[in-house]
C-alpha cells in the first residue's frame, strides 16, 4: 500500500490560555513586593500608564484601578469575579492540596455573642515609630567589617589576595564555605600559605569567624579565653553526647568530676555558635500584610484589603488621544494600540486580583472565625477545595491567592496558607481536629511538666489526647513532637534532674 501526503481540516475544542490571561494568573500569585516591582517595570515600558500619587481626584481622562473592601457577610457576592483567572487542575501541585475535610462554621457573632476575650491575642501589626527607625539603622556587613581589619593587618600582596577570596567565602553566620586545599590548587600556591593566611584571619573579630564547623568555631572562642584544655577538647570532640545530655559518657571521656563538668557545660553555653549573626548582609524587610481583619459590631469580622500594598495605576486617555493623532505609519498605530490594550488589561487585572484576594480571605475568615475568637485550639481543618467550592473558583486559583499573602488579625500576622491544615479524626465520632490545634495541645502538655514525675511519654500523650476526643497514633505524636523540637521524655527527665 503506497503512502501519500494529504491535507485535512479538522474542527475541535481545546483550552487556550491567552497571554493576557497568563499575565493575570501571574499577578495573582505575586507578593505585594513582587507586584510593585512588576508594576514599576510596566510603568517604564508603557507610556500610557501612570501611577496615581493619590494627591488629586482622577479626571474623566483617566481610568483608575479600583480599590476593594468587603465585610465578611458579603464574601459570597460577585462569584464570577475570579473565574477568568481559573487555570486547569494540572496547575495545582500535589503539595498544595490539603488533606483535611473542611466544614462550615457558624458566624463569630453566634459563637462569641459579641464578647471576645483578647487577652491571648498576639501582637501582630506595627509597633510604631521605634520599629521603623530601627529598620533604617545601618548595620555594617560582616564582609565590610572583616575587610576593614584586613587593611590594618598589613599583609603582603599575595597573602592579601588570598585573604580577599577567603572573606568572600564566609557566610552570614561567619563560617568559611570553601575548601582550602581546592583554593590552593586553583591559585597554584602551597597549601601551607593558604592555611597561614586562614590562621591570621581566624584572629579577626568577631572571635570564631572563619571556622569550618561548629567544633572549630567553639574552639577558637575557647582559645581566645585561654580555656581550651584537653578536657574541653574532648568535650568538643563529642558535642553529640552533649546534645543528647549523656553526661555520664561525657564525664568519663573528659576525665572530670560532676562539678567540673557543669562548669565546662556553662562555658560552652556562653559561647556563640554563629559569630557573624550580629552582622547582616541585607536589611530585614518589614512584613506588610495584604489583608486586614478587625472586629465589628455584634462580633462580626470585617475584612478589607490593605490599600498600602495595592499599586494605583491610571490609563492616560488624554495622552493616548494626542499620540494617536500623531501616529502616521502602520507600525506606530500598532504600537499605540498595543500599549492601550496592555494598559487597560493591567488595570483590569489589578482590580481582578484585589477582588479575588478579598473574596478568598473573607471565606477563610468565615471558616476560621473560631480561631480568631478563641485561639489556635479552635483552628478547624480546612483545604483548598472547601474554600474553592464556597466561592465558586478553582482550587488552583485559591492556591495562587494564598501564596506569599499575609493577613493581619487581632492574634497576629499569618500567611494565608497557615489556615489550611490537615484533619485528625475525632475518637468520639464528632468533628475532626486540625493538625495545628493538636500540635498546640502537645506543646501545652509538655509545658505543664514541672517535675520528673510529670513528664509525659508519647504513649501517655496519646492516651490524654484520645480522652479529649483526638484519635491519633503514637508515631504521629512523635512526628509532631520532633517537628516542634521537643526532646523525648527520657531527655526531658534528664534535663529536669540536672536542673533540680
C-alpha positions in Angstrom: 0.0 0.0 0.0 1.5 3.3 -1.1 2.0 6.2 1.4 1.0 9.7 0.3 0.6 13.1 1.8 -2.8 14.6 2.3 -4.1 17.9 3.8 -7.1 17.8 6.1 -9.1 20.3 8.1 -10.4 19.3 11.5 -12.5 21.1 13.9 -12.0 20.6 17.7 -12.2 22.2 21.1 -9.2 23.0 23.3 -8.3 25.1 26.2 -6.1 28.0 25.2 -4.6 30.4 27.8 -4.0 33.8 26.2 -1.0 36.0 27.0 -3.4 38.4 28.9 -4.8 35.6 31.0 -1.3 34.3 31.7 -0.4 37.8 33.0 -3.5 37.9 35.2 -2.6 34.5 36.6 1.0 35.6 37.2 -0.2 38.8 39.0 -2.4 36.7 41.3 0.4 34.7 42.8 2.9 37.6 43.2 3.6 39.0 46.7 3.0 42.7 47.2 6.7 43.4 46.8 7.0 41.5 43.6 3.8 43.1 42.3 5.1 46.6 43.0 8.3 45.7 41.0 6.2 44.3 38.2 4.1 47.5 38.0 7.2 49.7 38.1 8.5 47.8 35.0 5.2 48.3 33.2 5.2 52.0 34.0 8.6 52.3 32.4 7.7 50.2 29.4 4.2 51.6 28.7 3.9 55.4 28.1 0.1 55.3 28.5 0.4 54.2 32.2 1.0 56.5 35.1 1.0 56.0 38.8 -1.7 57.6 40.9 0.0 59.5 43.6 -3.2 60.0 45.5 -3.0 63.7 45.8 -5.6 64.5 43.2 -9.0 63.3 42.1 -8.9 61.4 38.8 -10.5 63.3 35.9 -12.6 61.9 33.1 -9.5 61.4 31.0 -8.0 58.6 33.2 -9.4 55.3 34.3 -8.3 54.3 37.8 -7.8 50.8 39.1 -10.5 50.4 41.7 -9.8 49.6 45.3 -12.0 47.0 47.0 -13.1 46.3 50.5 -15.6 43.8 51.8 -17.2 42.7 55.0 -17.5 39.1 56.0 -21.2 39.0 55.2 -20.6 40.0 51.6 -17.9 37.3 51.0 -20.0 35.2 48.5 -21.1 38.2 46.4 -19.8 38.6 42.8 -19.0 34.9 42.4 -17.9 35.3 38.8 -15.2 37.8 39.6 -12.3 35.4 39.7 -13.4 32.7 37.2 -11.5 34.0 34.3 -8.3 33.7 36.3 -9.0 30.0 37.0 -6.5 27.6 35.4 -6.6 23.9 34.6 -6.5 21.5 37.5 -3.0 20.4 36.4 -1.6 23.7 37.7 -2.2 22.7 41.3 0.8 21.0 42.7 0.2 17.9 44.9 1.8 19.5 47.9 -0.7 22.3 47.8 -3.7 20.0 48.3 -4.5 19.9 52.0 -5.8 16.5 53.2 -8.4 17.7 55.7 -12.1 17.8 55.2 -13.3 21.4 55.9 -16.6 22.1 57.5 -18.8 25.2 57.5 -18.5 27.2 60.7 -21.1 29.3 62.5 -20.6 33.1 62.5 -18.4 34.7 65.1 -21.4 36.5 66.4 -23.2 33.3 67.2 -20.2 31.7 68.8 -18.9 34.6 70.8 -22.0 36.7 71.1 -20.0 39.8 70.6 -18.0 39.2 73.7 -14.5 38.2 72.8 -11.5 37.8 75.1 -8.4 39.3 73.5 -6.2 38.5 76.5 -4.4 35.8 74.5 -4.2 37.8 71.3 -0.8 38.1 69.6 1.0 41.4 69.0 0.7 41.5 65.2 0.9 44.6 63.1 3.3 47.6 63.5 4.8 48.7 66.8 5.1 52.4 66.0 8.0 54.6 65.0 10.6 52.7 67.0 10.5 49.7 64.8 10.6 51.9 61.7 13.7 53.7 62.9 15.5 50.5 63.9 14.8 49.1 60.5 16.5 52.2 58.9 19.6 51.9 61.2 22.6 50.9 59.1 24.4 47.8 60.3 27.8 47.1 58.7 28.1 43.9 56.8 30.3 41.1 58.0 32.4 41.3 54.9 33.0 45.0 55.3 34.0 44.5 58.9 36.5 41.9 58.0 38.0 43.9 55.2 38.5 46.9 57.5 40.6 44.6 59.7 42.4 43.2 56.7 43.6 46.7 55.8 45.1 47.0 59.3 46.7 43.6 59.1 49.4 44.8 56.7 49.7 41.6 54.6 51.8 41.3 51.5 50.0 41.4 48.1 49.9 37.6 47.7 48.6 37.0 51.1 46.1 39.9 50.8 44.7 38.4 47.6 44.2 35.0 49.3 42.5 36.8 52.3 40.1 38.6 49.9 39.0 35.3 48.4 38.5 33.7 51.9 36.5 36.7 53.0 34.2 36.3 50.0 33.6 32.7 51.0 32.4 33.5 54.5 28.6 33.1 55.0 26.3 35.2 57.2 27.0 33.1 60.2 30.7 33.6 60.0 31.6 30.1 58.7 34.1 29.5 55.8 32.3 27.7 53.0 35.4 27.0 50.9 37.9 24.1 50.9 41.4 25.5 51.4 43.0 22.6 49.5 40.9 23.3 46.4 41.7 27.1 46.7 45.5 26.3 46.9 45.2 24.1 43.9 43.2 26.7 42.0 45.7 29.5 42.8 48.7 27.4 42.2 50.2 28.2 45.6 51.3 26.0 48.6 48.6 24.8 50.9 50.7 25.9 53.9 50.4 29.5 52.6 46.6 29.4 52.4 46.4 27.8 55.9 48.8 30.5 57.3 46.5 33.2 55.9 43.5 31.5 57.3 45.1 31.3 60.7 45.7 35.1 60.6 42.1 35.7 59.6 40.8 33.5 62.4 42.3 36.1 64.8 39.9 38.7 63.5 36.8 40.0 65.3 34.2 38.6 65.9 36.0 35.7 67.6 35.2 32.4 66.0 34.9 33.7 62.4 36.4 31.7 59.5 35.6 28.4 61.3 34.8 25.5 59.1 32.4 23.8 61.5 30.8 24.3 64.9 33.6 22.5 66.8 36.3 24.7 65.3 34.2 27.8 66.0 33.8 27.0 69.7 37.5 26.0 69.9 38.6 29.4 68.5 36.5 31.2 71.2 37.8 29.0 73.9 41.4 29.6 72.8 40.7 33.3 72.9 39.6 32.9 76.5 42.6 30.6 77.3 40.2 27.8 78.2 41.0 25.3 75.5 42.5 22.5 77.6 42.5 18.7 76.9 39.2 18.2 78.8 37.5 20.9 76.7 38.9 19.4 73.5 37.4 16.1 74.5 34.0 17.7 75.0 34.2 19.5 71.6 35.0 16.1 70.0 31.8 14.7 71.5 29.3 17.5 71.1 26.6 14.9 70.0 26.8 13.5 73.5 26.2 17.0 75.0 23.2 17.4 72.7 21.8 14.1 74.0 22.6 15.1 77.6 24.6 12.0 78.1 26.6 13.4 81.0 27.9 10.1 82.3 29.6 9.4 79.0 31.0 13.0 78.8 32.3 12.8 82.3 34.1 9.6 81.5 35.6 10.9 78.2 36.7 14.2 79.7 38.1 12.7 82.9 36.4 15.3 85.2 34.0 15.2 88.1 30.4 16.4 88.2 31.3 19.9 89.3 33.9 20.5 86.6 31.6 19.1 84.0 28.9 21.5 85.0 31.3 24.4 84.7 32.5 23.2 81.3 28.9 23.0 80.1 28.2 26.5 81.3 31.3 27.8 79.5 30.1 26.1 76.2 26.7 27.6 76.6 28.2 31.1 76.9 29.9 30.8 73.5 28.4 32.0 70.2 27.8 29.3 67.6 27.1 31.9 64.9 29.6 34.7 65.4 28.6 36.5 62.3 24.9 36.7 63.1 25.3 40.3 64.5 26.2 41.5 61.0 23.7 41.5 58.3 24.3 41.4 54.5 20.9 43.0 53.8 18.5 44.9 56.0 15.5 42.9 57.1 12.3 43.7 55.2 9.2 44.7 57.2 6.3 42.3 56.7 3.3 44.2 55.3 0.0 42.3 55.4 -2.1 42.2 52.3 -5.4 41.8 54.2 -6.6 43.4 57.4 -9.2 41.8 59.8 -10.9 43.6 62.6 -13.8 43.0 64.9 -17.0 44.9 64.0 -20.3 45.4 65.8 -22.0 42.4 67.1 -18.9 40.2 66.9 -18.8 40.3 63.1 -15.4 40.2 61.4 -14.7 42.9 58.8 -12.2 42.0 56.1 -10.6 44.7 53.9 -7.6 45.0 51.7 -4.5 46.9 52.8 -4.6 49.8 50.4 -0.9 50.4 51.0 0.0 47.2 49.2 -2.2 48.0 46.1 -0.5 49.8 43.2 -2.6 52.6 41.9 -2.3 52.7 38.1 -4.1 55.1 35.8 -4.6 55.0 32.0 -3.9 58.4 30.5 -6.7 58.8 27.9 -5.7 62.3 27.0 -2.2 61.4 26.2 -3.5 58.4 24.2 -5.7 60.7 22.1 -2.8 63.0 21.4 -0.3 60.3 20.3 -3.0 58.5 18.3 -3.5 61.6 16.2 0.3 61.9 15.6 0.7 58.3 14.5 1.4 58.1 10.8 2.7 54.7 9.9 1.0 51.4 10.5 3.8 50.4 12.9 3.2 53.5 15.0 -0.5 52.9 15.1 0.0 49.3 16.1 2.4 50.3 18.9 -0.1 52.8 20.3 -3.0 50.3 20.1 -0.9 47.6 21.8 0.1 50.0 24.6 -3.5 50.9 25.1 -4.7 47.3 25.2 -1.9 46.4 27.6 -2.6 49.3 29.9 -6.4 48.5 30.1 -5.7 44.9 30.7 -3.2 45.7 33.5 -5.8 47.9 35.2 -8.4 45.2 34.9 -6.0 42.5 36.1 -5.0 44.5 39.2 -8.7 45.1 40.0 -9.5 41.5 39.5 -6.5 40.4 41.7 -7.7 42.6 44.5 -11.3 41.3 44.3 -10.1 37.7 44.3 -7.7 38.1 47.2 -10.5 39.7 49.2 -13.0 37.0 48.4 -10.7 34.2 49.3 -9.6 35.9 52.5 -13.2 36.6 53.5 -14.1 32.9 53.1 -11.1 31.9 55.1 -12.1 34.2 57.9 -15.6 32.8 57.8 -14.3 29.3 58.1 -11.8 30.1 60.8 -13.7 32.5 63.0 -13.4 30.2 65.9 -9.6 30.7 65.8 -9.9 34.5 65.7 -12.3 34.4 68.7 -10.8 31.7 70.9 -7.3 30.8 69.7 -5.4 28.1 68.0 -7.2 25.3 69.8 -10.3 26.2 67.7 -8.5 26.1 64.3 -10.6 23.9 62.1 -9.3 21.5 59.3 -9.5 23.3 56.0 -8.4 22.5 52.5 -8.3 24.4 49.1 -11.4 22.6 47.8 -13.6 23.7 50.6 -12.8 27.3 50.0 -12.9 27.0 46.2 -16.4 25.4 46.3 -17.7 28.0 48.7 -16.7 31.0 46.5 -17.1 29.3 43.0 -13.5 29.3 42.0 -11.0 26.6 41.1 -8.5 25.2 43.6 -5.6 26.4 41.6 -6.9 30.0 41.9 -7.2 29.7 45.7 -3.7 28.1 45.8 -2.2 31.1 44.0 -4.1 33.6 46.1 -2.8 32.1 49.4 0.9 32.0 48.2 3.0 34.8 49.6 0.0 36.7 51.0 -0.4 37.7 54.6 -3.3 38.6 56.8 -3.3 40.8 59.9 -5.6 39.6 62.6 -6.1 40.6 66.3 -4.0 37.4 67.0 -1.1 38.4 64.8 0.0 38.4 61.2 -0.2 35.0 59.5 0.4 33.7 56.0 -2.9 32.7 54.4 -1.7 29.1 54.0 -1.4 28.9 57.8 -5.2 28.4 57.9 -5.1 25.3 55.7 -4.4 22.3 58.0 -4.9 18.6 57.7 -7.6 16.8 59.7 -7.2 14.4 62.5 -10.3 12.4 63.2 -12.2 12.5 66.5 -12.2 9.4 68.7 -15.8 10.1 69.6 -17.1 10.4 66.0 -17.5 14.2 66.2 -15.9 17.0 64.3 -12.3 16.4 63.2 -9.4 18.3 64.7 -6.9 20.3 62.8 -3.2 19.3 63.0 -2.2 22.8 64.2 -4.6 22.5 67.2 -3.3 19.0 68.1 0.3 20.3 68.0 -0.8 23.1 70.3 -2.2 20.5 72.7 1.0 18.5 72.7 3.0 21.7 73.4 0.7 22.6 76.3 1.1 19.1 77.8 4.9 19.4 77.7 4.9 22.9 79.1 2.8 21.8 82.0 5.5 19.4 83.2 7.2 20.7 86.4 8.9 17.7 87.9 10.3 14.3 86.7 7.1 12.6 87.7 5.0 14.9 85.5 6.9 14.1 82.3 4.6 12.5 79.7 5.8 9.8 77.4 4.4 9.7 73.8 2.1 6.8 74.8 0.8 8.8 77.7 0.2 11.8 75.4 -1.8 9.6 73.1 -4.0 8.4 76.0 -4.6 12.0 77.1 -5.5 13.2 73.6 -7.8 10.2 73.0 -9.5 11.0 76.3 -10.0 14.6 74.9 -11.5 13.2 71.7 -8.5 13.2 69.4 -7.9 9.9 67.6 -4.1 10.0 67.0 -1.4 7.4 66.6 1.8 7.3 68.7 4.0 7.8 65.6 2.1 10.9 64.8 2.7 12.3 68.2 6.4 11.6 67.9 6.4 13.3 64.5 4.7 16.4 65.8 7.0 16.5 68.8 10.1 16.3 66.8 8.8 18.9 64.4 8.4 21.3 67.3 11.9 20.3 68.5 10.6 18.9 71.8 13.1 16.3 73.3 11.9 12.8 74.2 10.5 12.0 77.6 13.8 10.4 78.6 15.8 13.6 77.7 13.2 15.8 79.4 13.5 13.8 82.6 17.3 14.0 82.4 17.2 17.8 82.0 14.9 18.2 85.0 17.2 16.0 87.1 20.2 18.2 86.2 18.4 21.4 86.9 16.9 20.2 90.2 
